[in-house]
Amino acid sequence: MIDVTAVREEDRFDIAKMHAWLSAYISEVALPEVLQFRNGASNLTYLLRYPNKDLVLRRPPVGTKAVSAHDMKREFLIQSKLENQFPLVPKMIALCEDHTIMGSDFFVMERVEGQIFRRDIPSEITPENIAVMARSLIEGLVQLHSVDASILAELNKGSGYVQRQVEGWSKRYRNALTDDVPNAEKLMTWLDAHQPADSDSCVIHGDWRIDNVVFDLEKARIVGVLDWELATVGDPLMDLGSALAYWVDRDDEPAFASLRRQPSHLPGMPTRNEFVSQYLQLSGRTCNDFTFYEVFGLFRLAVIIQQIWARYRAGQTTNPAFATFGDAVNTLINRAEGKIA
């Protein structure tokens, strides 16, 4: 079952105009049925259902965006360059930079056929299926981090990745601050004072989690990885820390557990510590203390959610899925600060 719904009023676009542009790249003649994927809190993702194939369209949200965020041209470039090096990237079809079509850049890609699992899983999923999901998720991240980073040389800013991330996400949080969340100055000061040197430099995804991965459980493998908006060349341990900010263990406190959006709590799934241990073993990397990366991951996720919450508070989006994001920011900042107390 594809997790789609009718397009929200605020997110609609001129289908005929979009199809007229896209017709230069595909053979379909009839207009597509357009549906909107329910999940995803950043860029907007649509299903274009043509008679003979399904395609996917990605565009930025309506309203004020953070500087450098929602860069469709960048996301299209990353996936296009990775296609031949990392076969789990969806095949790109075309990028549109003509703002008369939709008011912004957008791109279209092929839809990857398979299963995407979110907060809860179907009852028919077996313990063996869960083991496949767990193993292939870790192996996939290791595989991505082994890709030759030179294919994305234009995104490589050189050494100092950790420092740039701490400074950049701190600035974004301060710029998006609202009066109902912590100012997090203590946390940002700690991150600045405890940042390690870069552990390495490689292609990183930036949002690696179960619901961004397409599985084929019959073949016991991943068949696609989605949502490359935050991908770049950077430190793999920072990528791992960011991924684990979403990972809720079976015994986590209720406030953090309430944020769970993937089935990481199920028996057969690794704990966060086991995830780190297995990743390090498979990748051959070393890390004696993962605390900084865990704390940074929690803070970074809080910033991402706060930027959306600020837009929601300002009335720039009415998506009801964002109504509890302020509470989520409080939970994440408090959890991160608890790690450094």
C-alpha positions in Angstrom: 0.0 0.0 0.0 1.4 3.4 -1.0 1.1 5.9 1.8 -0.6 8.8 -0.1 -3.6 11.0 0.2 -5.3 13.7 -1.8 -3.1 16.8 -2.3 -3.6 19.4 0.4 -5.1 22.7 -0.8 -2.0 24.7 0.1 0.3 22.3 -1.8 -1.6 22.0 -5.1 0.0 23.0 -8.4 -1.1 23.2 -12.1 -1.0 19.6 -13.2 -1.4 20.4 -16.9 1.4 22.9 -16.9 3.7 20.4 -15.1 2.8 17.6 -17.5 3.5 19.8 -20.5 7.0 20.4 -19.2 7.5 16.7 -18.3 6.3 15.4 -21.6 9.7 16.2 -23.2 11.2 13.5 -21.0 8.5 10.8 -20.9 6.2 9.1 -23.4 3.0 9.3 -21.4 0.3 11.4 -23.1 -2.6 11.5 -20.6 -2.4 13.7 -17.5 -1.4 11.9 -14.4 -3.4 11.5 -11.2 -1.5 13.4 -8.6 -1.5 12.3 -4.9 0.6 13.5 -2.0 2.8 11.4 0.3 1.6 11.9 3.8 5.0 11.6 5.5 7.9 13.9 5.2 8.1 17.2 7.1 10.5 19.1 4.9 10.2 19.0 1.1 6.9 18.1 -0.5 6.7 14.7 -2.3 4.0 13.7 -4.8 3.0 10.5 -6.6 2.4 11.1 -10.4 0.2 8.1 -11.3 0.4 7.7 -15.1 -1.5 4.8 -16.9 1.8 2.9 -17.5 4.1 4.0 -14.7 4.3 5.8 -11.4 6.7 8.7 -11.0 7.6 10.9 -8.0 7.9 14.7 -7.9 9.8 16.6 -5.2 9.4 20.4 -4.6 10.1 22.8 -1.7 7.3 23.7 0.8 5.4 27.0 0.4 6.4 29.8 2.7 9.7 31.2 4.1 12.5 28.6 4.1 15.8 28.5 5.8 18.7 29.7 3.7 20.3 26.8 1.7 17.4 24.5 2.7 15.1 22.8 0.2 17.6 23.1 -2.7 16.1 20.9 -5.5 18.9 21.5 -7.9 21.4 20.2 -5.3 19.3 17.2 -4.4 18.9 16.3 -8.1 22.7 16.7 -8.7 23.6 14.4 -5.7 21.3 11.6 -6.8 22.3 11.9 -10.5 26.0 11.6 -9.6 25.4 8.7 -7.2 23.4 6.6 -9.6 26.4 4.7 -11.0 28.2 4.4 -7.6 25.4 3.6 -5.2 22.6 1.6 -6.9 20.1 2.3 -4.2 19.5 5.9 -5.5 16.3 6.4 -7.4 16.8 7.1 -11.1 16.5 10.8 -11.9 14.3 11.9 -14.9 14.5 15.7 -15.0 15.1 18.9 -13.1 12.9 22.0 -13.7 14.4 25.4 -13.0 11.6 27.3 -14.8 9.7 28.9 -12.0 6.7 29.7 -14.3 5.8 26.0 -14.0 5.4 25.7 -10.3 6.9 28.8 -8.6 10.1 27.0 -7.6 12.6 24.4 -8.8 11.4 20.8 -8.7 12.5 17.4 -10.0 10.9 14.2 -11.1 12.3 10.7 -10.6 11.2 7.1 -11.0 9.4 5.5 -8.1 11.2 2.6 -6.4 9.0 -0.4 -6.0 9.1 -2.0 -2.6 8.1 -1.7 1.1 8.5 1.4 3.3 8.0 0.9 7.0 7.1 3.7 9.3 6.0 3.9 13.0 4.2 0.5 13.0 4.6 -2.5 10.8 2.0 -4.9 9.3 1.2 -8.0 11.4 2.5 -10.3 8.8 6.1 -9.1 9.2 8.1 -11.9 10.8 11.1 -11.8 13.1 13.2 -12.9 10.1 11.9 -9.8 8.2 12.9 -7.6 11.1 16.4 -9.1 11.2 16.7 -8.3 7.5 15.6 -4.7 8.0 18.1 -4.3 10.9 21.1 -5.9 9.1 20.5 -4.2 5.7 20.0 -0.8 7.3 23.4 -0.9 8.9 25.1 -2.5 5.9 23.5 0.1 3.6 25.0 3.0 5.6 28.4 1.3 5.6 28.1 0.8 1.8 27.2 4.5 1.3 30.1 5.6 3.4 32.5 3.6 1.2 31.5 5.5 -2.0 34.4 7.5 -3.5 33.6 11.1 -2.3 35.3 12.6 -5.3 32.1 12.2 -7.3 30.6 15.0 -5.2 33.8 17.1 -5.2 31.8 20.3 -5.6 30.1 19.7 -2.2 33.4 19.0 -0.4 34.4 22.0 1.7 37.5 20.2 3.1 38.4 19.7 6.7 36.5 21.4 9.6 33.2 19.6 8.8 32.3 19.1 12.5 33.0 22.7 13.3 30.9 23.9 10.4 28.0 21.7 11.5 28.1 22.9 15.1 28.2 26.5 14.0 25.7 26.1 11.2 23.0 24.3 13.2 23.4 26.6 16.2 22.8 29.6 14.0 19.8 28.0 12.4 18.3 27.2 15.9 18.8 30.8 17.0 17.2 32.1 13.8 14.2 29.9 14.2 13.7 30.3 18.0 10.2 30.8 19.3 9.1 31.7 22.8 7.8 28.2 23.6 11.1 26.2 23.3 14.4 26.2 25.3 17.0 28.7 24.1 19.5 25.8 24.3 22.5 28.1 24.8 24.0 25.7 27.4 23.8 22.9 24.9 25.3 24.9 22.0 28.1 26.0 24.2 28.8 22.4 25.1 28.8 21.2 21.5 31.2 24.0 20.6 33.6 23.2 23.4 33.6 19.4 23.0 33.7 19.0 19.2 36.2 16.4 18.0 38.3 16.6 14.9 36.8 15.2 11.7 37.1 11.4 11.9 37.0 11.0 8.1 35.4 12.5 5.0 33.0 10.6 2.7 29.6 10.7 1.1 26.9 10.9 3.8 23.1 10.8 3.6 22.1 13.2 6.4 18.7 11.6 7.1 19.4 7.8 7.3 16.4 6.1 8.9 14.0 3.2 8.2 11.2 5.3 6.7 13.7 6.7 4.1 14.6 3.2 2.9 12.7 0.9 0.5 12.9 -2.8 1.3 12.3 -5.9 -0.7 11.9 -8.4 2.1 11.4 -11.3 -0.3 14.9 -10.7 -1.6 16.1 -9.8 1.9 17.7 -6.5 0.9 17.3 -2.7 0.4 16.2 -1.7 -3.1 16.2 2.1 -2.6 17.1 5.0 -0.4 15.1 8.2 -0.5 15.3 11.8 0.6 18.8 13.0 -0.2 18.1 16.7 0.7 20.7 16.7 3.5 23.4 14.6 1.7 26.9 15.9 1.3 30.5 15.1 1.8 31.3 15.0 5.5 32.1 13.0 8.6 30.6 9.5 8.7 30.3 9.5 12.5 28.3 12.7 12.4 26.0 10.9 9.9 25.7 7.9 12.2 24.9 10.2 15.2 22.2 12.0 13.1 20.6 8.7 12.1 20.5 7.5 15.7 18.6 10.6 16.9 15.5 8.9 15.4 16.3 5.5 17.0 14.1 4.8 19.9 15.1 1.8 22.1 12.6 -0.5 23.8 13.4 1.0 27.3 13.6 4.7 26.4 11.6 7.1 28.6 8.0 7.8 27.5 8.6 11.4 26.3 11.3 10.4 23.9 9.5 7.1 22.9 6.5 9.2 21.9 8.6 10.7 19.1 9.2 7.3 17.5 8.5 7.2 13.8 10.1 3.9 12.9 9.9 0.4 14.3 13.3 0.5 16.0 11.9 -0.7 19.3 10.9 -4.1 18.1 12.6 -7.3 19.3 15.3 -8.1 16.8 16.2 -4.5 16.2 19.6 -3.4 17.6 19.8 -0.9 20.4 21.6 2.4 19.7 24.7 1.0 21.3 24.5 -2.2 19.2 23.9 -0.2 16.1 27.1 1.8 16.7 29.1 -1.3 17.5 27.9 -3.2 14.4 28.5 -0.1 12.2 32.1 0.3 13.5 32.8 -3.4 13.1 31.6 -3.5 9.5 33.1 -0.2 8.5 36.5 -0.7 10.2 36.2 2.7 11.8 36.9 3.4 15.5 35.3 5.6 18.1 36.1 5.4 21.8 33.3 7.7 23.0 30.1 8.3 20.9 28.6 10.9 23.3 29.4 14.0 21.2 27.9 12.4 18.1 24.7 11.3 19.9 24.2 14.8 21.5 24.8 16.5 18.2 22.3 14.2 16.4 19.6 15.1 19.0 20.3 18.8 18.7 20.4 18.7 14.9 17.0 16.9 14.8 15.6 19.5 17.2 16.7 22.3 14.9 15.2 20.6 11.8 11.9 20.3 13.7 12.1 23.8 15.2 12.5 25.3 11.7 9.2 23.6 10.7 7.6 24.6 14.0 8.4 28.2 13.4 6.8 28.1 10.0 3.7 26.4 11.5 3.5 29.0 14.3 3.7 31.8 11.6 0.9 30.3 9.7 3.1 29.4 6.7 1.9 25.8 6.7 -1.3 24.3 8.1 -0.2 20.6 8.0 -1.8 19.1 11.1 1.2 16.7 11.4 3.2 19.7 12.7 0.9 20.6 15.6 3.0 18.8 18.2 6.4 19.8 16.9 7.0 22.4 19.6 6.6 19.7 22.2 9.0 17.5 20.2 11.7 20.2 20.2 11.4 20.5 24.0 11.8 16.8 24.4 14.9 16.6 22.2 16.7 19.6 23.7 16.0 18.3 27.2 17.2 14.8 26.3 20.4 16.2 24.7 21.1 18.4 27.8 20.5 15.4 30.0 23.4 13.6 28.2 25.8 16.3 29.1 24.7 17.1 32.7 
